[in-house]
Amino acid sequence: MSEKIELENEAEKLRVDGKYQDAADRLNKALEIDPDFVRAHLALAVVYFRLKDADKSCYHGKKAVELEPDDVFNYTALSVTYQRAWQLTQDNKYIQLAEETKAKSDSM
């Protein structure tokens, strides 16, 4: 098994145990190995939400879409990420972004 997959698996166990910062650390190490590792970006979007960091959460959600722009799942995940960012910040720009992203996934 490759090192990035091992780090991803470790991160998932840590996430389930509520050890979000440790999970983020493992996923970021996986991205050092492969910056285009989409699953790590998707997982970081979730982990950073749990750490209440809307900016980093949205960054990683957007990165997954940039890397795989033809994958409808990534757009759906990004829409959810924007909704969660709104929950954290109450900034209405995230609602608009969530709706735009959802519309894009619906049109694919």
N, C-alpha and C positions, 0 to 999 in steps of 0.2 A: 504494500500500500504506500502511496506517495506521502511525503511529509505534509503537504498542504491538506490532504484528506484526513490524516491523523489529527492535525490541528483542528480541522473542522469538527471532527467527531468529539474531541476533547471539549471544544467550545459548546457543543450541543449539550453535553452532560452538565457542564457548568451552568449553562443557561437554565436547564431544567431544575437545578439545585438553587437557583436564584443568585448565583455568583456572576452577576452581569459584567462587572469590570474585568474579571478573570476571563470570561468568555470573549469580551472585546479584545483583550490582549492576544488571545490565541488566534482570533480571526484576523487581526491586523498582522500578525506574524505570517499567516497564510498568504495575505496580500503582498507581503514583502517578497515571498517566493514567486507569486503569480498575481500581479496587479489586476489582471483581467478575470480573476476567479469570481464569476457572477454569484455563485451561491454564498460566498463569503460576504459580498456586498449586501445581498438580500438579508442575510442573518444579522449583519451589523445594523441594518435599518431597524430591525426589531430590538436588538440589544440596546442600541442607543436610545430608543424610545423608553425602554425600561430604566435607563439611566437618566431619563428626563433631559436629554440633549436633542432638541428638535432639529437643530442645524446639521449635526452629524448624521442623524437618522435620515433626513431628507437627502443629504449629499449621497449617501450610499444607495438609497432607493433610486435616485436619478442616475447614478453610475451604472447600475444594473440595466436600466433602460438604454443608456448610451451604448453599452457593450453588446446588448442583444435587442436591437430595436424592433425586430420582427416577432418577438415573443410576447403574446398577449398577457401571459401571467405576470410579466415584469411590470406592465402598465397597471394592472389591477393591484399588484402589491404596492406600487408607488402611490396610487390613489388612496389606499388604506394608510400608507405612511403619512401622506398629507393630512388625512383626517385625524390621525394620532397627534401630529404636530399641532393641529388646531386645539386638540384637547389639552395639550401642554401649555399653549401660549394664548389661546383665545384670539389669535390673530386671524382675521377673516380672509386674508390673502390665501391661507391654506385651504379654505373651503373652495375658493375659486379654482385653485390648482387641482384639488381633488376632483372637482367636477369636470374640468378640462381633460384631465388624465383618464378619468373613467369613460368619457365620451370617445377618446382616442381608442381605448381598448374595445369599446363596443363596436367601433367601426372597422375593426380588423377582421 
